[in-house]
Amino acid sequence: MHKQGASASAALTAAAARTRLPAFLRIDPSSPTIVQKFERLSRDERERLRNAFTSDSPFSLLEATDEDNMDENRYRDILPYMGSQVKVHVVPGSKTLSSPYMNANKITAPALFKTSLPPDWPGYIATQAPLPTTQAKFWHMVQEEGVDTIVCLTAVAEDRRFRAQKAERYWPLAGQTDEYEGGLSVKSLETSDHASAEVAYRYYEISSKDSAPRKVLLVQYQGWPDHGVPRTTNSLEEMLYRIREWKKDSSRSTRPTPIVVHCSAGCGRTGTFCTIDTVLTVLEHTGYPHLKRNTVPQEQQISTQPNAYNWQTEQDLIFDATSSFRQERMLMIQTASQYQFCYRVLQELCC
């Protein structure tokens, strides 16, 4: 009888906890309903790609498939939509900065979230892991966009001279400085880099002849498998909050700037991170009361704005964010398991 009573009590406690979740998180992530939502996203993507070779479509891939640019794509089938593509300034006579092309897209606030995010929310730049031949362009993009945070969601090959299967190291080792064409330098400052660490936090100083030096945080999640998901949510949760603290400090004297996010191709793990981070930001800023941690002071929350997200409605923030992000970069969240992982992580972030 005692065991039955304890089991019943635990069931009641779990049921009560579930009612405190936002409505879209009350469903089991492994349920067929979640898989069906992902399949709908995939159907919508296939429809978009019908316009891939139409010059006036925001989903055009004509520039990405131009023969002058194809060698700068890590994968021939993961390409940037033209409507949201990031470009860098050309340096006349340069070998590494001779064209503006980047396999990178700006990821902006979903239209449905406009009243549920801070007005200066900067979004992301979703990109592939830099190739040995595009590392200079990558760092120039970081400089030109004012980026202070880079999220790398893949392990890398240490030899940066040759193209690896998934990614190469593109940052200087501890105590070193990398110099690039155009007068750009990247200097290593400090690191928590350990071979056994699942997540490494590294700090750099980026400077150019035209701007003052500034500090950049590079977070590398080395243990996230390609096409898969981490075994636990712990490391990702720590990343989310450490990045929040860093952004809060680094943005005090400047405008908020986008986070550069990449894995190998810049879509599956990248889209998963961007979706989780964005939905968490909405919950924080609209005053959802049952987060384990909320780094946003109450006076900065926007729950009273007209049409701000209400956690007791049926709106599925994960679906809406993914749908919007996939209109700016293809395959943001690449597999059903990654899509399910978004629900799992956000459930864990709520009490």
C-alpha positions in Angstrom: 0.0 0.0 0.0 2.8 2.4 0.9 4.5 1.8 -2.5 1.2 2.3 -4.3 0.6 5.6 -2.4 4.1 6.8 -3.2 3.7 6.0 -6.9 0.3 7.8 -7.0 1.8 10.8 -5.3 4.7 10.9 -7.8 2.2 10.7 -10.7 0.2 13.6 -9.3 3.4 15.7 -8.8 4.4 15.0 -12.4 1.0 15.9 -13.7 1.0 19.1 -11.7 4.4 20.0 -13.1 3.2 19.4 -16.6 0.4 21.9 -16.2 3.1 24.5 -15.4 4.7 24.0 -18.8 3.9 26.2 -21.8 1.1 24.4 -23.7 3.4 23.4 -26.6 5.8 21.6 -24.2 3.2 19.4 -22.4 3.5 16.8 -25.1 6.0 13.9 -25.1 8.9 14.8 -27.5 8.8 11.3 -28.9 5.1 11.4 -29.8 4.0 11.1 -33.4 2.6 14.6 -33.2 6.1 16.1 -33.0 7.3 13.9 -35.8 4.4 15.0 -38.0 5.2 18.7 -37.3 8.8 18.1 -38.5 7.5 16.3 -41.6 5.3 19.4 -42.3 8.4 21.6 -42.1 10.2 19.3 -44.6 7.3 19.5 -47.0 7.3 23.3 -46.8 11.1 23.2 -47.5 10.7 21.1 -50.6 8.1 23.6 -51.9 10.5 26.5 -51.3 13.3 24.7 -53.2 11.2 24.8 -56.4 12.3 28.4 -56.6 16.0 27.6 -56.1 16.9 28.7 -59.6 14.6 31.7 -60.0 16.7 34.9 -59.9 14.1 37.0 -58.2 13.2 34.5 -55.4 14.6 35.1 -51.9 15.3 31.3 -51.9 17.4 31.5 -55.1 20.6 29.5 -55.1 21.9 30.9 -58.3 24.8 32.8 -56.7 25.7 29.8 -54.5 25.9 27.5 -57.5 27.9 29.9 -59.6 31.2 28.1 -60.6 33.2 30.9 -59.1 31.7 30.2 -55.7 31.2 26.5 -55.6 34.7 25.8 -54.2 33.8 27.9 -51.2 30.9 25.6 -50.2 31.9 22.8 -47.8 29.0 20.7 -49.2 27.5 21.0 -52.6 23.9 20.5 -51.3 23.9 22.9 -48.3 23.9 26.4 -49.8 22.8 29.9 -48.7 19.6 31.5 -49.9 20.3 34.7 -51.7 17.6 36.7 -49.9 19.3 36.5 -46.5 22.9 35.9 -47.5 25.8 37.6 -45.6 28.5 39.2 -47.8 31.9 40.6 -46.9 33.8 43.6 -48.4 36.1 42.9 -51.3 39.7 43.9 -51.0 41.2 44.7 -54.5 44.1 42.6 -55.3 43.5 40.2 -52.4 43.7 36.4 -52.8 41.4 35.6 -49.9 39.0 38.5 -50.2 38.5 38.8 -53.9 34.7 38.1 -53.8 32.0 39.0 -51.3 30.5 35.5 -51.3 29.9 33.7 -48.0 28.1 30.4 -47.3 26.3 32.2 -44.5 22.8 33.6 -43.8 21.3 36.2 -41.4 18.7 34.7 -39.1 16.2 37.3 -38.0 13.3 37.4 -35.6 10.3 35.4 -36.7 7.4 37.6 -37.7 5.2 35.9 -35.0 7.8 36.8 -32.4 8.2 40.5 -33.1 6.3 41.6 -30.0 7.8 38.8 -27.8 11.5 39.6 -28.3 13.5 42.7 -27.3 13.3 45.3 -30.1 17.1 45.2 -30.5 17.3 41.4 -30.6 20.2 40.8 -33.0 19.5 37.3 -34.2 22.2 35.0 -35.6 24.5 34.4 -38.6 24.2 30.7 -39.5 27.2 29.5 -41.5 29.3 26.5 -42.4 32.5 25.7 -40.6 35.2 27.8 -42.3 37.3 26.1 -44.9 41.1 26.5 -45.0 40.5 28.8 -48.0 37.7 30.9 -46.3 39.1 31.4 -42.8 40.1 35.0 -43.7 36.6 35.7 -45.0 35.1 34.3 -41.8 37.1 36.5 -39.5 36.4 39.5 -41.7 32.7 38.8 -41.5 33.0 38.6 -37.7 34.8 42.0 -37.7 32.4 43.7 -40.2 29.2 42.5 -38.4 30.6 43.5 -35.0 30.2 39.9 -33.7 31.3 39.3 -30.1 30.1 35.6 -29.8 30.9 32.6 -31.9 29.2 29.2 -31.3 31.0 26.2 -32.8 29.0 23.0 -32.5 31.5 20.5 -33.9 34.8 18.9 -33.2 37.6 20.1 -35.6 40.7 18.8 -37.2 43.8 20.5 -35.7 45.7 20.7 -39.0 44.1 23.8 -40.5 46.1 23.7 -43.8 44.1 20.9 -45.4 40.4 20.3 -45.8 39.0 17.8 -43.4 35.9 15.8 -43.6 33.8 18.0 -41.2 35.7 21.0 -39.9 39.2 22.5 -39.3 40.5 24.7 -36.5 40.3 28.3 -37.6 41.4 30.1 -34.4 44.9 30.7 -33.1 46.4 28.5 -30.4 46.9 29.8 -26.9 49.5 32.6 -26.9 49.4 33.1 -30.7 48.1 35.7 -33.1 46.8 35.1 -36.6 47.2 37.8 -39.2 45.0 38.1 -42.3 44.9 40.2 -45.4 43.3 43.5 -45.0 45.1 44.3 -41.8 43.0 42.0 -39.6 44.5 40.2 -36.6 43.0 37.6 -34.2 44.9 37.2 -30.9 44.4 34.4 -28.4 43.7 35.8 -24.8 42.6 32.9 -22.6 41.0 29.5 -22.8 39.4 26.7 -20.9 40.5 24.3 -23.6 41.0 20.8 -22.4 41.0 17.7 -24.6 38.5 15.9 -22.3 36.2 18.9 -22.0 32.8 18.6 -23.8 32.6 22.4 -24.1 35.5 24.8 -24.4 35.3 28.6 -23.8 38.0 30.6 -25.6 38.5 34.4 -25.7 40.2 36.4 -28.5 41.0 39.9 -29.4 40.1 40.9 -32.9 41.4 44.1 -34.4 42.0 45.8 -37.7 43.7 49.0 -39.0 40.3 50.7 -39.1 38.8 49.8 -35.7 39.7 49.4 -32.1 40.4 46.0 -30.7 37.5 44.1 -29.1 37.0 40.8 -27.3 35.3 37.8 -28.8 34.1 34.7 -27.1 34.3 31.4 -29.0 32.3 28.5 -27.4 33.0 25.1 -28.9 30.7 22.2 -28.1 33.0 19.4 -29.1 30.7 16.5 -28.0 27.6 17.1 -30.2 27.5 14.4 -32.8 26.8 15.2 -36.5 23.1 14.6 -37.4 22.5 13.6 -33.8 21.9 15.1 -30.4 23.8 15.1 -27.1 23.1 12.4 -24.6 22.1 14.9 -21.9 21.0 18.6 -21.9 23.5 19.7 -19.2 26.3 21.1 -21.3 23.9 22.9 -23.6 22.0 24.5 -20.7 25.3 25.7 -19.2 26.3 27.2 -22.6 23.0 29.1 -23.0 23.4 30.8 -19.7 27.1 31.5 -20.0 26.6 33.1 -23.3 23.8 35.2 -21.8 26.1 36.5 -19.1 28.8 37.2 -21.6 26.4 39.1 -24.0 25.0 41.1 -21.1 28.6 42.3 -20.2 29.8 42.8 -23.8 26.7 44.7 -25.0 26.8 47.3 -22.2 28.7 49.8 -24.3 27.7 48.8 -27.8 24.6 47.7 -29.7 23.7 44.0 -29.5 25.2 42.1 -32.4 24.4 38.7 -33.9 25.8 35.4 -32.6 27.7 33.5 -35.3 26.6 29.8 -35.1 28.1 27.0 -37.1 28.5 23.2 -37.1 29.9 21.5 -40.1 27.3 22.4 -42.8 25.7 25.1 -40.7 22.1 23.8 -40.7 21.3 20.8 -38.4 23.0 21.4 -35.1 23.1 25.1 -35.9 19.4 25.3 -36.4 18.8 23.3 -33.2 20.8 25.8 -31.2 19.2 28.8 -32.7 15.7 27.5 -32.1 16.3 26.6 -28.5 18.1 29.9 -27.7 15.4 31.9 -29.4 12.5 30.2 -27.7 14.2 30.5 -24.3 14.6 34.2 -25.0 10.9 34.6 -25.7 10.0 32.7 -22.5 12.4 34.9 -20.5 11.2 38.2 -21.9 7.5 37.5 -21.8 7.5 36.6 -18.1 6.9 32.9 -18.2 7.0 32.2 -14.4 8.3 28.7 -14.2 11.8 28.8 -15.8 14.5 27.3 -13.6 16.6 30.4 -14.3 15.6 33.8 -15.8 18.4 36.2 -16.4 16.1 39.0 -17.5 15.0 41.5 -14.8 11.3 41.9 -14.4 11.4 45.5 -15.4 12.9 44.5 -18.8 10.2 41.9 -19.5 7.6 42.7 -22.2 4.7 40.5 -21.2 2.3 43.5 -21.2 2.9 44.4 -24.8 -0.1 43.8 -27.1 0.1 40.4 -28.8 3.1 39.3 -26.7 3.4 35.5 -26.3 1.1 34.0 -23.6 2.4 30.7 -22.3 -1.1 29.4 -21.7 -2.1 29.5 -25.4 -1.5 26.7 -27.9 1.1 28.6 -29.9 4.1 26.3 -30.6 7.2 28.5 -30.4 9.5 25.7 -31.6 7.6 25.0 -34.8 7.2 28.7 -35.5 10.8 29.5 -35.0 12.0 26.6 -37.1 9.6 27.4 -39.9 10.8 31.0 -40.0 14.5 30.1 -39.8 14.2 27.6 -42.6 13.0 30.5 -44.8 16.4 32.1 -44.2 18.7 29.1 -44.4 17.9 25.6 -45.7 17.6 22.6 -43.3 17.8 24.6 -40.1 17.3 21.5 -37.8 18.1 18.6 -40.2 16.6 15.6 -38.5 13.5 14.6 -36.6 15.7 13.7 -33.6 17.2 17.2 -33.5 13.7 18.7 -33.7 12.5 16.4 -30.8 15.6 17.5 -28.8 14.4 21.1 -28.9 11.3 20.1 -26.9 13.3 18.0 -24.5 15.8 20.8 -23.7 13.1 23.4 -23.2 11.1 21.1 -21.0 14.3 20.7 -18.9 14.7 24.5 -18.7 11.3 24.8 -17.1 10.6 23.9 -13.5 
